[in-house]
């Protein structure tokens, strides 16, 4: 009996010792864990007190409504440019972009300024703009810029057209088979070769704007002129004409380079009716006579074609005369540019 009790006690002691060992190990582990310092993120954490971004201002913009592409606007008529703008916008500027100007050397035309809140601007299209020809798909866009640090802006989505104020269906057509070009013109212009004696006297000019008289020193060989014989005039006005001067001896480089006496303006590249022209604004004067010339040059098939839009004047009768009336010049310039827009090569 004593031996049985002894054999039972030994395993019991082993179990008790094992329990004590395990319990001690758990105790030590927990103490070590408690002594390890916690890792704290010292970076600034976001709080609900931070101001959320103003999504309304971030997403705000100016949007052009019209003209926005595909329209046909007529020179001399008034049209509304319309847009939407954020309520906090201030003043805006409106520009006309003409993508026929390939070099973009000329600044976009400033149409005007307005309050952004009005949402519209009444624009009368000036006659000084060269209209799109019948073959053009449109080349114009409106651009609006806000005059503030925000710098909101927008541009027409697609091109629209600006067309002549006068229909060309009843215009005459002059075709030159020798140099391969044609041009259309209205009834108030006459070819120099068709001028009557009375008309020659009415368009006689000191500077030779209308080159019907070949004794003028500045009349070029092969020059073809279309002279204005209409009744509209202004104090000091003497003549206006569109002249085409083909020259087979001028190189392409000379045809395209800046012309002398261009008032220090940069030569512009302008595409009219699919033809690439180099444009210079020139001027001349002598003995109280003044000549304004817009020169458009294009090199084609070994020939330099120089098309000049001439407006000539002399000192008027008014003691305070200071040049031709600006509205009259704008009107006459528009007539000449409308004729220019019909010019085409035939070979």
C-alpha positions as CSV (number, residue, x, y, z in Angstrom):
1,X,0.0,0.0,0.0
2,X,2.8,2.4,0.8
3,X,4.4,1.7,-2.6
4,X,1.2,2.5,-4.5
5,X,0.9,6.0,-2.8
6,X,4.6,6.7,-3.6
7,X,4.1,5.8,-7.2
8,X,1.1,8.2,-7.5
9,X,2.8,11.2,-5.8
10,X,5.7,11.4,-8.2
11,X,3.6,12.1,-11.4
12,X,1.5,14.5,-9.4
13,X,4.5,16.6,-8.5
14,X,5.7,16.6,-12.1
15,X,2.3,18.1,-13.2
16,X,2.3,20.7,-10.5
17,X,5.9,21.8,-11.4
18,X,5.0,22.0,-15.1
19,X,2.0,24.3,-14.3
20,X,4.1,26.6,-12.2
21,X,6.8,26.8,-15.0
22,X,4.2,27.7,-17.6
23,X,2.4,30.2,-15.4
24,X,5.7,32.0,-14.7
25,X,6.6,32.2,-18.4
26,X,3.2,33.8,-19.1
27,X,3.8,36.3,-16.3
28,X,7.2,37.3,-17.6
29,X,5.9,37.7,-21.2
30,X,3.1,40.0,-20.2
31,X,5.4,42.2,-18.1
32,X,7.8,42.6,-21.1
33,X,5.0,43.5,-23.4
34,X,3.8,46.2,-20.9
35,X,7.2,47.7,-20.7
36,X,7.6,48.1,-24.5
37,X,6.8,51.8,-25.5
38,X,3.9,52.3,-28.0
39,X,4.8,53.8,-31.4
40,X,3.1,57.1,-31.8
41,X,2.5,58.8,-35.2
42,X,3.7,62.4,-34.6
43,X,2.5,63.7,-38.1
44,X,-0.4,66.1,-38.1
45,X,-3.6,64.2,-38.5
46,X,-6.5,65.6,-40.4
47,X,-9.3,67.1,-38.3
48,X,-12.9,68.0,-39.1
49,X,-12.0,71.6,-38.5
50,X,-10.1,71.9,-41.8
51,X,-11.9,74.0,-44.5
52,X,-13.0,71.8,-47.5
53,X,-12.0,73.1,-50.9
54,X,-14.6,75.2,-52.7
55,X,-15.4,72.8,-55.5
56,X,-17.8,75.4,-56.9
57,X,-14.9,77.8,-57.6
58,X,-12.5,75.1,-58.7
59,X,-15.0,73.8,-61.3
60,X,-16.1,77.3,-62.4
61,X,-15.3,78.5,-65.9
62,X,-16.4,80.8,-68.7
63,X,-18.3,79.1,-71.5
64,X,-19.0,80.6,-74.9
65,X,-22.5,79.9,-76.2
66,X,-22.4,81.7,-79.5
67,X,-20.9,82.0,-82.0
68,X,-19.6,78.5,-81.2
69,X,-19.0,77.1,-84.7
70,X,-20.7,76.7,-88.0
71,X,-22.4,80.1,-88.1
72,X,-22.2,82.4,-91.1
73,X,-21.9,86.1,-90.0
74,X,-22.1,89.0,-92.4
75,X,-19.8,92.0,-92.4
76,X,-21.6,95.2,-91.3
77,X,-24.3,93.4,-89.4
78,X,-24.6,93.2,-85.6
79,X,-24.6,89.9,-83.7
80,X,-24.7,89.0,-80.0
81,X,-21.7,87.2,-78.5
82,X,-23.1,85.1,-75.6
83,X,-21.5,83.3,-72.7
84,X,-22.0,82.0,-69.2
85,X,-19.6,82.9,-66.4
86,X,-19.3,82.3,-62.6
87,X,-21.1,84.8,-60.4
88,X,-17.8,86.0,-58.9
89,X,-16.3,86.9,-62.3
90,X,-15.5,90.5,-63.1
91,X,-14.5,92.1,-66.4
92,X,-13.8,90.1,-69.5
93,X,-12.2,90.9,-72.9
94,X,-13.4,89.5,-76.2
95,X,-11.1,88.7,-79.1
96,X,-11.5,87.5,-82.7
97,X,-9.1,84.8,-83.7
98,X,-8.5,84.2,-87.4
99,X,-6.7,81.0,-88.1
100,X,-6.0,81.9,-91.7
101,X,-3.0,83.8,-90.2
102,X,-0.6,80.8,-90.3
103,X,2.3,82.6,-88.6
104,X,0.2,84.1,-85.8
105,X,2.5,87.1,-85.9
106,X,-0.4,89.4,-85.7
107,X,-2.2,89.8,-82.4
108,X,-5.9,88.6,-82.2
109,X,-8.4,91.4,-82.9
110,X,-9.7,93.0,-79.7
111,X,-13.5,93.2,-80.0
112,X,-14.1,94.9,-76.7
113,X,-14.6,94.6,-73.0
114,X,-17.7,93.8,-70.9
115,X,-18.9,92.8,-67.5
116,X,-18.9,89.1,-67.2
117,X,-22.3,89.1,-65.5
118,X,-24.1,90.5,-68.6
119,X,-23.6,87.3,-70.5
120,X,-23.7,89.0,-73.9
121,X,-22.0,91.6,-76.1
122,X,-23.4,93.2,-79.2
123,X,-20.8,93.2,-81.9
124,X,-21.0,94.9,-85.3
125,X,-18.6,93.1,-87.7
126,X,-16.2,95.7,-89.2
127,X,-15.6,96.0,-92.9
128,X,-11.8,95.8,-92.3
129,X,-12.0,92.0,-91.8
130,X,-11.2,90.0,-94.9
131,X,-14.3,87.8,-95.5
132,X,-14.1,84.1,-96.0
133,X,-14.4,83.1,-99.6
134,X,-17.0,80.7,-100.9
135,X,-14.5,77.8,-100.7
136,X,-13.5,78.5,-97.1
137,X,-15.0,76.3,-94.4
138,X,-14.7,79.1,-91.8
139,X,-11.6,80.3,-90.0
140,X,-12.8,82.4,-87.1
141,X,-13.3,81.8,-83.4
142,X,-14.2,84.0,-80.4
143,X,-12.0,83.9,-77.4
144,X,-13.0,85.4,-74.0
145,X,-10.6,86.1,-71.2
146,X,-11.4,87.2,-67.7
147,X,-9.3,90.1,-66.4
148,X,-8.4,88.7,-63.0
149,X,-5.8,86.5,-61.4
150,X,-8.1,83.5,-61.9
151,X,-7.6,83.8,-65.6
152,X,-10.7,82.0,-66.7
153,X,-11.0,81.8,-70.5
154,X,-12.8,80.0,-73.3
155,X,-12.8,79.8,-77.1
156,X,-15.4,78.8,-79.7
157,X,-15.5,75.0,-80.0
158,X,-15.4,75.2,-83.8
159,X,-14.8,77.7,-86.7
160,X,-17.5,80.0,-88.0
161,X,-17.4,82.1,-91.2
162,X,-17.5,85.8,-91.8
163,X,-18.9,86.6,-95.3
164,X,-19.0,89.6,-97.5
165,X,-21.9,92.1,-97.0
166,X,-22.5,92.0,-100.7
167,X,-23.6,88.9,-102.7
168,X,-21.1,88.2,-105.5
169,X,-23.5,86.4,-107.7
170,X,-24.0,89.5,-109.9
171,X,-20.4,90.5,-109.9
172,X,-18.3,90.6,-113.1
173,X,-15.4,88.2,-113.5
174,X,-12.0,89.1,-114.9
175,X,-9.9,86.2,-116.2
176,X,-6.3,86.5,-117.1
177,X,-5.2,83.6,-119.2
178,X,-1.6,84.7,-119.6
179,X,-0.8,84.6,-115.8
180,X,-3.6,82.2,-114.8
181,X,-5.8,84.0,-112.4
182,X,-9.3,85.4,-112.0
183,X,-11.0,88.0,-109.8
184,X,-14.6,89.1,-109.4
185,X,-15.6,92.7,-108.8
186,X,-18.9,94.7,-108.2
187,X,-20.5,97.3,-110.5
188,X,-18.8,100.3,-108.8
189,X,-15.4,99.1,-109.9
190,X,-14.1,99.1,-113.5
191,X,-11.1,97.6,-115.2
192,X,-8.5,100.3,-116.1
193,X,-8.8,99.1,-119.7
194,X,-12.5,99.7,-119.7
195,X,-12.5,103.2,-118.1
196,X,-14.3,105.9,-120.1
197,X,-12.7,109.3,-120.6
198,X,-15.0,110.8,-118.0
199,X,-14.1,108.0,-115.5
200,X,-10.4,108.5,-116.2
201,X,-10.7,112.1,-115.1
202,X,-12.6,111.2,-111.9
203,X,-10.0,108.6,-110.8
204,X,-6.9,110.6,-111.9
205,X,-4.4,110.6,-109.1
206,X,-1.0,112.0,-108.4
207,X,0.3,108.8,-106.8
208,X,-1.1,106.4,-109.4
209,X,-3.4,104.5,-107.1
210,X,-5.6,103.7,-110.1
211,X,-3.0,102.8,-112.8
212,X,-4.9,103.7,-116.0
213,X,-2.2,106.1,-117.1
214,X,1.1,104.3,-117.8
215,X,3.1,107.5,-117.6
216,X,3.0,107.2,-113.8
217,X,6.5,106.1,-112.7
218,X,5.1,103.6,-110.2
219,X,2.9,101.7,-112.6
220,X,4.4,98.2,-113.0
221,X,4.5,96.3,-116.3
222,X,1.6,93.8,-116.6
223,X,-0.3,95.6,-113.9
224,X,-4.0,95.0,-113.9
225,X,-6.2,97.5,-112.0
226,X,-9.8,97.6,-110.8
227,X,-10.6,101.3,-110.0
228,X,-13.4,102.6,-107.8
229,X,-15.9,104.7,-109.8
230,X,-18.8,104.8,-107.3
231,X,-20.3,107.9,-105.9
232,X,-19.3,107.6,-102.2
233,X,-16.5,110.0,-101.3
234,X,-15.0,112.0,-98.4
235,X,-13.1,115.2,-98.1
236,X,-9.6,114.7,-99.6
237,X,-10.4,111.3,-101.3
238,X,-9.0,111.0,-104.8
239,X,-8.9,107.3,-105.8
240,X,-9.1,103.7,-104.7
241,X,-8.2,100.5,-106.6
242,X,-7.2,96.9,-106.4
243,X,-4.2,96.2,-108.5
244,X,-2.7,92.8,-109.5
245,X,0.9,92.8,-110.5
246,X,2.3,89.5,-111.7
247,X,6.1,89.3,-111.9
248,X,7.9,86.2,-113.3
249,X,11.4,87.6,-112.5
250,X,10.9,87.9,-108.7
251,X,12.2,84.9,-106.7
252,X,10.1,83.2,-104.1
253,X,12.4,84.6,-101.4
254,X,12.0,88.2,-102.6
255,X,8.2,87.7,-103.0
256,X,7.8,86.6,-99.4
257,X,10.2,89.0,-97.6
258,X,9.1,92.2,-95.8
259,X,8.6,95.1,-98.2
260,X,10.2,98.4,-97.7
261,X,8.4,101.3,-96.0
262,X,6.0,98.9,-94.2
263,X,5.8,101.2,-91.1
264,X,8.0,98.8,-89.1
265,X,5.2,96.2,-88.9
266,X,5.8,92.5,-89.1
267,X,5.0,90.7,-92.3
268,X,1.9,88.6,-91.7
269,X,1.0,85.3,-93.4
270,X,-2.7,85.1,-94.3
271,X,-4.6,82.3,-96.0
272,X,-7.4,83.6,-98.3
273,X,-9.4,81.2,-100.3
274,X,-6.8,78.6,-99.8
275,X,-4.0,80.8,-101.0
276,X,-1.1,81.7,-98.7
277,X,-0.4,85.4,-98.9
278,X,2.4,87.5,-97.3
279,X,0.9,90.8,-96.2
280,X,2.6,94.2,-95.6
281,X,1.0,97.6,-94.7
282,X,2.8,100.2,-96.8
283,X,2.5,104.0,-97.3
284,X,3.8,106.7,-99.6
285,X,3.4,110.5,-99.8
286,X,4.4,113.4,-102.0
287,X,3.4,117.1,-102.4
288,X,0.4,116.8,-100.2
289,X,-0.8,113.5,-101.6
290,X,-1.0,110.3,-99.5
291,X,-1.2,106.7,-100.6
292,X,-2.1,103.8,-98.3
293,X,-1.2,100.3,-99.6
294,X,-2.0,96.9,-98.3
295,X,0.3,94.5,-100.2
296,X,-0.7,90.8,-100.4
297,X,1.9,88.6,-102.2
298,X,1.8,84.9,-103.2
299,X,4.3,82.9,-105.1
300,X,2.7,80.4,-107.5
301,X,3.9,78.5,-110.6
302,X,7.1,80.5,-110.9
303,X,5.4,83.9,-110.6
304,X,5.1,86.4,-107.8
305,X,1.6,87.8,-107.6
306,X,1.5,91.2,-105.8
307,X,-2.1,92.4,-105.1
308,X,-2.2,95.9,-103.8
309,X,-5.2,97.5,-102.1
310,X,-4.7,101.3,-102.7
311,X,-6.5,104.3,-101.1
312,X,-5.2,107.7,-102.2
313,X,-5.9,111.1,-100.7
314,X,-4.7,114.7,-100.8
315,X,-5.0,117.6,-98.4
316,X,-8.7,118.3,-98.0
317,X,-10.6,121.5,-98.1
318,X,-11.2,121.7,-94.4
319,X,-8.6,123.9,-92.5
320,X,-8.5,121.2,-89.8
321,X,-8.1,118.3,-92.3
322,X,-6.1,115.5,-90.7
323,X,-6.6,112.6,-93.1
324,X,-9.5,110.8,-94.6
325,X,-12.6,110.1,-92.4
326,X,-12.0,106.8,-90.6
327,X,-15.5,105.5,-91.3
328,X,-15.0,106.2,-95.0
329,X,-11.6,104.4,-95.0
330,X,-13.1,101.4,-93.2
331,X,-15.9,101.2,-95.8
332,X,-13.5,101.5,-98.8
333,X,-11.1,99.0,-97.3
334,X,-14.0,96.6,-96.9
335,X,-14.9,96.9,-100.5
336,X,-11.3,96.2,-101.6
337,X,-10.9,93.2,-99.3
338,X,-14.2,91.7,-100.5
339,X,-12.8,91.8,-104.1
340,X,-9.5,90.3,-102.8
341,X,-11.4,87.3,-101.3
342,X,-12.5,86.3,-104.8
343,X,-9.0,86.0,-106.2
344,X,-8.2,82.5,-107.6
345,X,-5.5,80.8,-109.6
346,X,-6.7,79.1,-112.8
347,X,-3.5,77.1,-113.6
